[in-house]
Amino acid sequence: MTTNRLVIRSIRKNLKMYYLYFFSMIFSVSLYYIFANLQHDSSIVTLMSGSVQFSSAFHVAGILLMVITGVFTIYANGIFLRRRSKELGIYQLSGLSKFWIGRLLIVENILLGVGGLIVGVVVGILLSRFFLIILMRILEIDKVFELSFSILAVGQTLLIFTVLIAITVIQIVIKVSKSTLKELLYAENQKDESKTIHPIISGLLAFVGLALVAFGYDLSTKIIDNLDALFAYMLMVLATTILGTYLIFRMTIGWALYLYRRSKKGNLGLFNSLSIAPFMHRIKGDANSLTIITVLSAMTITMVSLSYSLYYSAEKDTRLSMPFDIAFENMQSEAESFLTDLDKEGIDFYNHQVEGMRFVGEFTPHNSQLEVVQRTIMVFPAEPLQEAGLEIDIPAYGEAFHYDSRAIIEENEYSYPIQVEFENKTLSVTDLEIKNIMNFNLLGMQLVVSQATFDDFKQEVQGRDNIEILQIDTFQFEDKDQLEEASLLYMPYVEEGVYMPDYHSVYIEAFQFFGVLIFITAFLGFVFLISTGSILYFKQMTEAEQERRYYKTLRQLGFNVNDILKGIVLKQLFVFIIPLLIGISHAVFAIRVASILVISSILVPTLVGIVLYAMVYLLFALFTVSYYRQIVKKVI
């Protein structure tokens, strides 16, 4: 039999084993091509106006996508090589040389790889427009873009996956050249066992794992208060959390199951023997892969939840920082002209004038532990702001409220009340609100006082050179559909070199940026999710084949399929649920730290992200149980 005929026969024989690997290859190639095509598409580049932020986001995401695809492909290839070890041993036993066996596997791998690469690129080309439409829907852009065919994207995809195929070829050569005949014949039945450790040491390391994770969690809560040492804190959190996670899988879970088995005096029964016992024996050997899956799950949930939170709260956060749609500062003639333009276009609006003061004052912290600092301060009376539509309280006479939408992000270290002094006049700032009462582009710290306090303050300081009287002309638009038209009318009034944004422009810019961000993170999250789920699925497929003879014995003893499946289902819950729950726990603490980037609540977006991830992830558990069912049914 020629090599070519044997290759074809081998592929047909192992089709059931390779179909998932081939599908995964197609899936990885198509998604990578789609991402590369969108990254290089001229319409997308034009839409994003060559923004460095968008370019960097796509570049970093492309690297992450390449890394996870490479790890997944190499890992999957290793699993399938192990499952075919017995077949390779038989070839060697029949007199075929290692060189001939290696050539057989390499030809198979290249055929499957090239086939998957070609089909994947074709599928990617066909689906590219679909993903472009999704991106446009996220950005709420009605304009139809024609997605161009990118030779650069095809070349980039071919290069990356050609290198991956070459790496898998090297993997095959190492496997065949270094494996002995005995190792090949019995590799499928070998478990990932590890050295037995004394129970006392296991118990100690089990608690160390929990302690490291707890320490990492506690350390993460202190990052906000130590942003000057952000990088060091992040490294320590990552190191302790990942090491602790590894020890939990390597020691803690196994030790807890050991105590449970000892409490039962070794009499676990059929149900626990099919679930707890195999899981207990394999958990130490699977610690590496389970740790990787947990970390990837935490990364995915964190990325998707945080980006969705930013996207979900873009409008609310923009409104908190820009309470007025448009605000003119000391530009009365321009404001009147703009008002006339609005009337001509039939745009409904509310216009109010708010008087204020700006000066450089001194902050004296109440606890006197911080140095006195000088800040540019704006003071406004509360009553006119209420008339302009803002929901704010009126401070007591002589007191003020501080409004700052970025107080958390910018580390407001002040403990209220704070004394603000300007020459001989003193204000007591009693409280802080996480929002603005004037658009953020207006220079100065924003304080609100009562009208009486403002009038007295103004009377005392009026006429002095070091104080500026402000007149802010504010505009709010009743019909939100007219915001874009009003924004266009406002553009001619923006002085060159002066930052005078309007609400609509800022919101659209933030909305589009976070829209692209959630598209990228969802794309990456989908790849991470499929990769982690597939790794677990491939591993459980291997274990199912190793345990086939046990199921055959149980069936011969009279146990029915459902009895056996009850134990198998519980085992799969352990395998899939434990990494998921630990990953969610890690993600919750990571999101809590990153929540300073979002002014409004992130509870709903986080819950949505976790639920969606868990739903798709657990589909692989159902696929695994279905695979086990087929094996149990067909053993006799």
C-alpha positions as CSV (number, residue, x, y, z in Angstrom):
1,M,0.0,0.0,0.0
2,T,1.4,3.4,-1.0
3,T,1.8,6.2,1.4
4,N,-0.8,8.3,-0.3
5,R,-3.4,5.5,-0.1
6,L,-2.6,4.9,3.5
7,V,-2.9,8.6,4.3
8,I,-6.4,8.7,2.7
9,R,-7.4,5.5,4.5
10,S,-6.1,6.8,7.8
11,I,-8.0,10.1,7.4
12,R,-11.2,8.2,6.6
13,K,-10.7,5.9,9.6
14,N,-10.0,8.8,12.0
15,L,-12.7,11.1,10.5
16,K,-14.8,10.9,13.6
17,M,-11.8,12.0,15.7
18,Y,-10.6,14.7,13.3
19,Y,-13.8,16.3,12.3
20,L,-13.8,18.5,15.5
21,Y,-10.2,19.4,15.0
22,F,-10.9,20.2,11.3
23,F,-13.9,22.3,12.3
24,S,-11.9,24.1,15.0
25,M,-9.2,24.9,12.4
26,I,-11.8,26.3,10.0
27,F,-13.4,28.3,12.8
28,S,-10.0,29.8,13.9
29,V,-8.9,30.6,10.4
30,S,-12.3,32.2,9.4
31,L,-12.5,34.4,12.5
32,Y,-8.9,35.5,12.2
33,Y,-9.4,36.4,8.5
34,I,-12.6,38.3,9.4
35,F,-10.8,40.3,12.1
36,A,-7.8,41.0,9.8
37,N,-10.1,42.0,7.0
38,L,-12.1,44.4,9.2
39,Q,-8.8,45.8,10.6
40,H,-7.5,46.6,7.1
41,D,-10.8,47.6,5.4
42,S,-10.7,51.1,4.0
43,S,-14.3,51.9,5.0
44,I,-13.6,51.0,8.7
45,V,-10.3,53.0,8.6
46,T,-12.2,56.0,7.2
47,L,-15.0,55.6,9.7
48,M,-12.5,55.7,12.6
49,S,-10.6,58.6,11.0
50,G,-7.3,57.0,11.6
51,S,-7.6,57.1,15.4
52,V,-4.5,55.9,17.2
53,Q,-6.7,54.4,19.9
54,F,-8.7,52.3,17.4
55,S,-5.5,51.2,15.6
56,S,-3.9,50.2,18.9
57,A,-7.0,48.3,20.0
58,F,-7.1,46.3,16.8
59,H,-3.4,45.7,16.9
60,V,-3.4,44.4,20.5
61,A,-6.5,42.3,19.8
62,G,-4.9,40.8,16.8
63,I,-1.9,39.7,18.8
64,L,-4.2,38.2,21.5
65,L,-6.2,36.4,18.9
66,M,-3.1,35.0,17.3
67,V,-1.7,33.7,20.6
68,I,-4.9,32.0,21.8
69,T,-5.5,30.5,18.4
70,G,-1.9,29.1,18.4
71,V,-2.2,27.7,21.9
72,F,-5.5,26.1,21.1
73,T,-4.3,24.5,17.8
74,I,-1.1,23.1,19.4
75,Y,-3.0,21.8,22.4
76,A,-5.7,20.1,20.3
77,N,-3.0,18.6,18.0
78,G,-1.3,17.2,21.1
79,I,-4.5,15.6,22.3
80,F,-5.2,13.9,19.0
81,L,-1.6,12.7,18.7
82,R,-2.0,11.0,22.0
83,R,-5.3,9.4,21.0
84,R,-3.6,8.0,17.9
85,S,-0.6,6.7,19.8
86,K,-1.7,3.1,19.9
87,E,-2.3,3.2,16.1
88,L,1.3,4.6,15.6
89,G,2.6,1.9,17.9
90,I,1.0,-0.8,15.8
91,Y,2.6,0.7,12.7
92,Q,6.0,0.6,14.4
93,L,5.3,-3.0,15.7
94,S,4.6,-4.1,12.1
95,G,8.0,-3.0,11.0
96,L,7.5,0.5,9.7
97,S,10.2,3.0,10.6
98,K,9.7,6.1,12.6
99,F,10.7,8.1,9.6
100,W,7.8,6.5,7.6
101,I,5.3,7.0,10.4
102,G,6.4,10.6,10.8
103,R,6.0,11.2,7.1
104,L,2.5,9.7,7.2
105,L,1.4,12.0,10.1
106,I,3.0,15.0,8.5
107,V,1.2,14.5,5.2
108,E,-2.1,14.0,7.1
109,N,-1.5,17.1,9.1
110,I,-0.5,19.2,6.1
111,L,-3.6,18.0,4.1
112,L,-5.9,18.8,7.0
113,G,-4.2,22.1,7.8
114,V,-4.2,23.3,4.2
115,G,-7.8,22.1,3.7
116,G,-8.8,23.9,6.9
117,L,-6.9,27.0,5.9
118,I,-8.5,27.2,2.4
119,V,-12.0,26.5,3.7
120,G,-11.6,28.9,6.6
121,V,-10.5,31.7,4.4
122,V,-13.5,31.1,2.1
123,V,-15.9,31.0,5.0
124,G,-14.3,34.1,6.4
125,I,-14.8,36.0,3.1
126,L,-18.4,34.9,3.0
127,L,-19.0,36.0,6.7
128,S,-17.0,39.2,6.7
129,R,-20.0,41.3,5.6
130,F,-22.2,39.8,8.3
131,F,-19.7,40.9,11.0
132,L,-19.4,44.3,9.4
133,I,-23.2,44.6,9.6
134,I,-23.0,43.7,13.3
135,L,-20.3,46.3,13.9
136,M,-22.5,48.9,12.1
137,R,-25.5,47.9,14.2
138,I,-23.5,48.3,17.4
139,L,-22.4,51.8,16.3
140,E,-26.0,52.6,15.2
141,I,-24.7,53.7,11.8
142,D,-27.3,53.4,9.0
143,K,-24.9,54.0,6.2
144,V,-24.1,50.9,4.1
145,F,-20.5,50.1,3.6
146,E,-19.1,47.8,0.9
147,L,-16.6,45.5,2.6
148,S,-13.6,45.2,0.3
149,F,-11.6,42.1,-0.3
150,S,-8.3,42.5,1.4
151,I,-5.3,40.8,-0.1
152,L,-3.3,41.9,2.9
153,A,-5.8,40.2,5.3
154,V,-5.5,36.9,3.2
155,G,-1.7,37.1,3.2
156,Q,-1.6,37.8,7.0
157,T,-4.0,34.8,7.7
158,L,-2.0,32.5,5.4
159,L,1.3,33.5,7.0
160,I,0.1,33.0,10.6
161,F,-1.5,29.6,10.0
162,T,1.3,28.4,7.8
163,V,3.6,29.0,10.8
164,L,1.1,27.2,13.0
165,I,1.0,24.2,10.7
166,A,4.8,24.2,10.7
167,I,4.8,24.2,14.5
168,T,2.4,21.2,14.6
169,V,4.7,19.4,12.1
170,I,7.6,19.9,14.6
171,Q,5.3,18.7,17.3
172,I,4.7,15.5,15.3
173,V,8.4,15.0,14.7
174,I,9.2,15.3,18.4
175,K,6.4,12.9,19.3
176,V,7.4,10.2,16.9
177,S,11.1,10.4,17.4
178,K,11.1,10.5,21.2
179,S,8.3,8.0,21.9
180,T,9.2,4.4,22.6
181,L,7.1,1.5,21.3
182,K,5.8,0.8,24.8
183,E,4.8,4.5,25.3
184,L,2.9,4.5,22.1
185,L,1.0,1.3,22.7
186,Y,-0.1,2.3,26.2
187,A,-0.2,6.1,25.9
188,E,-4.0,6.2,25.5
189,N,-4.5,4.4,28.8
190,Q,-2.0,6.5,30.7
191,K,-3.5,9.1,33.1
192,D,-2.0,12.4,34.0
193,E,-1.0,11.2,37.4
194,S,1.3,13.1,39.7
195,K,3.3,12.1,42.6
196,T,1.5,11.4,45.8
197,I,2.0,14.0,48.6
198,H,1.5,13.3,52.2
199,P,-2.0,14.3,53.4
200,I,-0.7,16.8,56.0
201,I,1.4,18.6,53.3
202,S,-1.5,18.5,50.9
203,G,-3.8,20.0,53.5
204,L,-1.2,22.8,54.2
205,L,-0.8,23.6,50.5
206,A,-4.6,23.5,50.1
207,F,-5.0,26.3,52.6
208,V,-2.0,28.1,51.0
209,G,-3.9,28.1,47.7
210,L,-7.0,29.6,49.3
211,A,-4.9,32.1,51.2
212,L,-3.1,33.3,48.0
213,V,-6.3,33.9,46.2
214,A,-7.8,35.7,49.2
215,F,-4.6,37.8,49.4
216,G,-4.8,38.6,45.7
217,Y,-8.5,39.7,46.1
218,D,-7.6,41.9,49.1
219,L,-4.7,43.4,47.3
220,S,-6.9,44.2,44.3
221,T,-9.2,46.3,46.5
222,K,-6.2,48.5,47.4
223,I,-5.2,49.3,43.8
224,I,-7.5,52.3,43.6
225,D,-5.8,53.9,46.6
226,N,-2.3,53.2,45.2
227,L,-2.5,54.1,41.5
228,D,1.0,55.5,41.6
229,A,2.2,51.8,42.0
230,L,-0.4,50.4,39.7
231,F,1.9,48.1,37.7
232,A,3.5,46.6,40.8
233,Y,0.1,46.0,42.4
234,M,-1.3,44.4,39.2
235,L,1.7,42.0,38.9
236,M,1.3,41.0,42.5
237,V,-2.4,40.4,42.1
238,L,-1.9,38.4,39.0
239,A,0.9,36.3,40.5
240,T,-0.9,35.5,43.7
241,T,-4.2,34.8,42.1
242,I,-2.9,32.6,39.3
243,L,-0.6,30.7,41.7
244,G,-3.4,30.3,44.2
245,T,-5.8,29.1,41.5
246,Y,-3.2,26.4,40.5
247,L,-2.9,25.3,44.1
248,I,-6.6,25.1,44.4
249,F,-6.8,22.7,41.5
250,R,-3.6,20.9,42.4
251,M,-4.2,20.5,46.1
252,T,-7.3,22.1,47.6
253,I,-10.0,20.3,45.7
254,G,-8.3,17.0,45.8
255,W,-7.7,17.3,49.5
256,A,-11.3,18.2,50.1
257,L,-12.5,15.2,48.1
258,Y,-9.9,13.0,50.0
259,L,-11.5,14.1,53.3
260,Y,-15.0,13.3,51.9
261,R,-13.9,9.9,50.8
262,R,-12.3,9.2,54.2
263,S,-15.5,10.2,55.9
264,K,-17.3,7.6,53.8
265,K,-14.5,5.1,54.7
266,G,-13.9,4.5,51.0
267,N,-17.5,3.3,50.3
268,L,-18.5,5.8,47.7
269,G,-21.1,3.7,45.8
270,L,-21.7,3.6,42.1
271,F,-22.8,7.2,41.7
272,N,-19.8,8.8,43.5
273,S,-17.4,6.2,42.0
274,L,-18.3,7.4,38.5
275,S,-18.1,11.1,39.5
276,I,-16.0,12.0,42.5
277,A,-13.4,9.1,42.3
278,P,-12.3,9.8,38.7
279,F,-12.4,13.5,39.1
280,M,-10.3,13.2,42.3
281,H,-7.7,11.1,40.6
282,R,-7.3,13.3,37.6
283,I,-7.6,16.8,39.1
284,K,-3.9,17.0,40.1
285,G,-2.8,16.1,36.6
286,D,-5.3,18.5,35.0
287,A,-4.3,21.4,37.2
288,N,-2.3,23.2,34.5
289,S,-5.1,23.0,31.9
290,L,-7.8,23.9,34.4
291,T,-5.8,26.9,35.6
292,I,-5.4,28.1,32.1
293,I,-9.1,27.7,31.4
294,T,-10.0,29.5,34.6
295,V,-7.7,32.4,33.9
296,L,-9.0,32.7,30.3
297,S,-12.6,32.6,31.6
298,A,-11.9,35.4,34.0
299,M,-10.2,37.4,31.3
300,T,-13.1,36.9,28.9
301,I,-15.8,37.8,31.4
302,T,-13.8,40.8,32.6
303,M,-13.2,42.1,29.1
304,V,-16.7,41.6,27.8
305,S,-18.4,42.9,31.0
306,L,-16.3,46.0,31.3
307,S,-16.5,46.9,27.6
308,Y,-20.3,46.3,27.7
309,S,-20.5,48.5,30.8
310,L,-18.7,51.3,29.1
311,Y,-20.9,51.0,26.0
312,Y,-24.1,50.6,28.0
313,S,-23.4,53.6,30.2
314,A,-21.9,55.9,27.5
315,E,-24.9,58.1,27.3
316,K,-25.4,58.4,31.1
317,D,-21.7,59.0,31.8
318,T,-21.6,61.6,29.1
319,R,-24.6,63.4,30.6
320,L,-23.1,63.3,34.0
321,S,-20.0,65.1,32.7
322,M,-22.0,67.4,30.3
323,P,-25.4,68.4,32.0
324,F,-26.1,70.8,29.2
325,D,-26.3,70.1,25.4
326,I,-24.5,73.3,24.6
327,A,-22.9,76.0,26.8
328,F,-21.4,79.3,25.8
329,E,-19.1,81.0,28.3
330,N,-19.1,84.8,28.2
331,M,-20.1,84.7,24.5
332,Q,-23.4,86.5,24.7
333,S,-23.5,87.7,21.1
334,E,-22.7,84.2,19.8
335,A,-25.3,82.7,22.0
336,E,-27.9,85.1,20.7
337,S,-26.9,84.4,17.1
338,F,-27.1,80.6,17.8
339,L,-30.5,81.1,19.3
340,T,-31.7,82.8,16.1
341,D,-30.3,80.0,14.0
342,L,-32.2,77.4,16.1
343,D,-35.4,79.4,15.6
344,K,-34.9,79.5,11.8
345,E,-34.5,75.8,11.7
346,G,-37.5,75.1,13.8
347,I,-35.5,73.4,16.6
348,D,-37.2,73.3,20.0
349,F,-34.9,74.2,22.8
350,Y,-34.6,75.6,26.4
351,N,-32.3,78.5,27.0
352,H,-31.2,79.7,30.4
353,Q,-28.5,82.1,31.6
354,V,-26.5,81.1,34.7
355,E,-24.2,83.6,36.4
356,G,-21.1,82.4,38.1
357,M,-17.6,83.4,39.4
358,R,-14.1,82.0,38.7
359,F,-11.1,82.6,40.9
360,V,-8.0,80.8,42.3
361,G,-8.7,79.7,45.9
362,E,-7.0,77.8,48.6
363,F,-8.1,74.4,49.8
364,T,-7.6,73.6,53.5
365,P,-8.5,70.0,54.2
366,H,-10.5,69.4,57.4
367,N,-8.1,66.8,58.7
368,S,-5.1,69.1,58.0
369,Q,-3.1,66.0,56.9
370,L,-2.8,67.2,53.3
371,E,-1.0,70.3,52.3
372,V,-3.0,73.4,51.4
373,V,-3.4,73.5,47.6
374,Q,-4.5,76.2,45.2
375,R,-7.2,75.4,42.6
376,T,-9.1,77.3,40.0
377,I,-12.7,77.4,41.3
378,M,-16.1,78.1,39.8
379,V,-19.0,79.0,42.0
380,F,-22.6,79.0,40.9
381,P,-25.9,79.7,42.7
382,A,-28.1,76.6,43.0
383,E,-31.5,78.2,42.2
384,P,-30.8,79.3,38.6
385,L,-29.3,75.8,38.0
386,Q,-32.5,74.3,39.2
387,E,-34.5,76.5,36.8
388,A,-32.2,75.3,34.0
389,G,-33.4,71.8,34.7
390,L,-30.7,70.3,37.0
391,E,-31.7,68.2,40.0
392,I,-29.5,69.5,42.8
393,D,-30.0,70.5,46.4
394,I,-29.5,74.0,47.8
395,P,-26.7,74.2,50.4
396,A,-27.1,76.1,53.7
397,Y,-25.9,79.7,53.9
398,G,-22.1,79.9,53.9
399,E,-21.7,76.3,52.7
400,A,-21.1,74.7,49.3
401,F,-21.4,71.4,47.5
402,H,-18.7,70.1,45.3
403,Y,-19.7,68.5,41.9
404,D,-17.2,66.4,40.0
405,S,-18.0,63.5,37.7
406,R,-14.4,62.4,37.6
407,A,-13.7,62.5,41.4
408,I,-13.2,58.7,41.7
409,I,-11.0,58.4,38.6
410,E,-8.9,61.3,39.5
411,E,-8.4,60.1,43.1
412,N,-10.2,62.8,45.2
413,E,-8.4,62.4,48.5
414,Y,-10.2,65.1,50.3
415,S,-12.2,64.3,53.4
416,Y,-15.2,66.6,53.7
417,P,-15.8,69.3,55.0
418,I,-13.1,71.3,53.2
419,Q,-12.4,75.0,53.7
420,V,-12.1,77.1,50.5
421,E,-10.6,80.4,51.0
422,F,-10.4,83.4,48.7
423,E,-8.7,86.4,50.3
424,N,-10.9,87.0,53.4
425,K,-13.9,85.0,52.3
426,T,-14.3,81.4,53.4
427,L,-16.7,78.7,52.1
428,S,-17.2,75.3,53.8
429,V,-17.5,72.6,51.2
430,T,-19.6,69.9,53.0
431,D,-20.3,67.2,50.4
432,L,-19.3,65.7,47.1
433,E,-21.6,64.6,44.2
434,I,-20.3,62.4,41.4
435,K,-21.6,64.6,38.6
436,N,-21.1,68.0,37.0
437,I,-23.3,71.0,37.2
438,M,-21.5,72.6,34.2
439,N,-20.0,71.0,31.1
440,F,-16.6,69.5,31.8
441,N,-14.7,71.7,29.4
442,L,-15.3,74.8,31.5
443,L,-12.2,75.5,33.5
444,G,-12.4,75.2,37.3
445,M,-13.6,73.1,40.2
446,Q,-17.4,73.3,40.3
447,L,-19.0,74.5,43.5
448,V,-22.7,75.2,44.2
449,V,-23.9,77.6,46.8
450,S,-27.3,79.2,47.7
451,Q,-28.3,82.3,45.9
452,A,-27.9,84.4,49.1
453,T,-24.4,83.1,49.6
454,F,-23.5,83.8,46.0
455,D,-24.9,87.4,46.2
456,D,-23.0,88.2,49.4
457,F,-19.8,86.6,48.0
458,K,-20.1,88.5,44.7
459,Q,-20.7,91.8,46.5
460,E,-17.6,91.4,48.7
461,V,-15.3,90.5,45.8
462,Q,-16.8,92.5,42.9
463,G,-14.4,94.8,41.1
464,R,-11.2,92.9,42.0
465,D,-8.9,91.9,39.2
466,N,-8.3,88.4,40.4
467,I,-11.9,87.3,40.0
468,E,-13.8,86.6,36.8
469,I,-17.6,87.0,36.5
470,L,-19.1,84.4,34.3
471,Q,-22.2,84.3,32.2
472,I,-23.1,80.8,30.9
473,D,-25.7,80.6,28.2
474,T,-27.0,77.0,28.4
475,F,-29.1,75.2,25.8
476,Q,-31.1,72.0,26.2
477,F,-33.0,70.4,23.3
478,E,-36.5,68.9,23.8
479,D,-36.4,66.6,20.8
480,K,-33.3,64.3,21.0
481,D,-33.6,63.6,17.3
482,Q,-32.7,67.2,16.7
483,L,-29.4,67.0,18.6
484,E,-27.3,66.2,15.5
485,E,-28.8,69.1,13.5
486,A,-28.2,71.5,16.5
487,S,-24.7,70.2,16.8
488,L,-24.0,71.0,13.2
489,L,-25.4,74.5,13.7
490,Y,-23.1,75.0,16.7
491,M,-19.9,74.0,14.9
492,P,-19.3,77.5,13.2
493,Y,-19.3,79.1,16.7
494,V,-16.5,77.0,18.0
495,E,-13.3,79.2,18.0
496,E,-10.2,77.7,16.4
497,G,-7.9,76.3,19.0
498,V,-10.5,76.4,21.7
499,Y,-12.0,73.2,23.1
500,M,-15.8,73.9,23.1
501,P,-17.5,70.5,22.6
502,D,-21.2,70.0,22.6
503,Y,-22.9,67.0,24.3
504,H,-23.9,65.3,21.1
505,S,-20.4,65.3,19.6
506,V,-18.8,64.0,22.9
507,Y,-21.5,61.3,23.2
508,I,-21.1,60.0,19.6
509,E,-17.3,59.9,19.9
510,A,-17.6,57.9,23.2
511,F,-20.4,55.7,21.9
512,Q,-18.4,54.8,18.7
513,F,-15.2,54.1,20.6
514,F,-16.9,51.9,23.2
515,G,-18.9,50.3,20.4
516,V,-15.7,49.3,18.6
517,L,-14.2,48.2,21.9
518,I,-17.2,45.9,22.7
519,F,-17.0,44.5,19.2
520,I,-13.3,43.6,19.6
521,T,-13.7,42.2,23.1
522,A,-16.8,40.2,22.2
523,F,-14.9,38.9,19.2
524,L,-11.9,37.9,21.4
525,G,-14.2,36.6,24.1
526,F,-16.0,34.4,21.6
527,V,-12.7,32.9,20.5
528,F,-11.5,32.5,24.1
529,L,-14.8,30.9,25.0
530,I,-14.7,28.4,22.1
531,S,-11.1,27.6,22.8
532,T,-11.6,27.0,26.6
533,G,-14.7,24.9,26.0
534,S,-13.1,22.9,23.2
535,I,-10.0,22.2,25.3
536,L,-12.2,20.8,28.1
537,Y,-14.3,18.9,25.5
538,F,-11.2,17.4,23.8
539,K,-9.8,16.4,27.2
540,Q,-13.1,14.7,28.3
541,M,-13.3,12.9,24.9
542,T,-9.8,11.4,25.7
543,E,-10.9,10.4,29.2
544,A,-14.1,8.9,27.9
545,E,-12.1,6.6,25.6
546,Q,-9.8,5.7,28.5
547,E,-12.8,4.8,30.7
548,R,-14.7,2.9,27.9
549,R,-13.7,-0.6,29.3
550,Y,-15.0,0.4,32.8
551,Y,-18.4,1.3,31.3
552,K,-18.4,-2.0,29.4
553,T,-17.8,-3.9,32.6
554,L,-20.6,-2.0,34.4
555,R,-23.0,-2.7,31.5
556,Q,-22.1,-6.4,31.6
557,L,-22.9,-6.4,35.4
558,G,-26.4,-5.2,34.6
559,F,-26.2,-1.4,35.2
560,N,-28.3,0.5,32.7
561,V,-27.3,3.6,30.7
562,N,-29.1,6.1,32.9
563,D,-27.5,4.7,36.1
564,I,-24.1,5.2,34.7
565,L,-24.9,8.6,33.2
566,K,-26.0,10.0,36.5
567,G,-22.4,9.7,37.8
568,I,-21.0,11.0,34.5
569,V,-23.2,14.1,34.6
570,L,-22.0,14.9,38.1
571,K,-18.4,14.5,37.0
572,Q,-18.9,16.9,34.1
573,L,-20.5,19.4,36.5
574,F,-17.3,19.2,38.6
575,V,-15.1,19.6,35.5
576,F,-17.0,22.5,33.9
577,I,-18.6,24.3,36.8
578,I,-15.6,24.6,39.2
579,P,-13.4,26.5,36.7
580,L,-16.4,28.6,35.7
581,L,-17.2,29.6,39.2
582,I,-13.6,30.4,40.1
583,G,-13.2,32.3,36.9
584,I,-16.4,34.3,37.6
585,S,-15.1,35.1,41.1
586,H,-11.8,36.3,39.7
587,A,-13.6,38.4,37.1
588,V,-15.9,40.0,39.7
589,F,-12.9,41.4,41.7
590,A,-11.2,42.5,38.5
591,I,-14.3,44.3,37.3
592,R,-14.7,45.9,40.7
593,V,-11.2,47.4,40.4
594,A,-11.9,48.5,36.8
595,S,-15.2,50.0,37.7
596,I,-13.6,53.3,38.4
597,L,-13.5,53.9,34.7
598,V,-17.3,53.9,34.7
599,I,-19.3,56.6,36.5
600,S,-22.6,54.9,36.5
601,S,-23.5,51.4,37.8
602,I,-22.0,48.4,36.0
603,L,-24.2,45.8,37.8
604,V,-26.6,45.0,34.9
605,P,-23.8,44.8,32.2
606,T,-21.7,42.6,34.4
607,L,-24.6,40.2,35.1
608,V,-25.5,40.1,31.4
609,G,-21.8,39.3,30.5
610,I,-21.6,36.5,33.1
611,V,-24.9,34.9,32.1
612,L,-24.1,34.9,28.4
613,Y,-20.7,33.5,28.9
614,A,-22.0,30.8,31.3
615,M,-24.8,29.8,28.9
616,V,-22.4,29.2,25.9
617,Y,-19.7,27.7,28.1
618,L,-22.1,25.1,29.5
619,L,-23.1,24.0,26.0
620,F,-19.8,22.2,25.9
621,A,-20.8,20.3,29.0
622,L,-23.9,19.1,27.2
623,F,-21.8,18.1,24.2
624,T,-19.5,16.2,26.5
625,V,-22.4,14.3,28.3
626,S,-23.8,13.5,24.8
627,Y,-20.4,12.0,23.8
628,Y,-20.3,9.9,26.9
629,R,-23.8,8.7,26.4
630,Q,-22.9,7.4,22.9
631,I,-19.9,5.6,24.4
632,V,-21.9,4.0,27.2
633,K,-24.7,2.9,24.8
634,K,-22.3,1.3,22.3
635,V,-19.9,-0.5,24.7
636,I,-22.0,-3.6,24.4
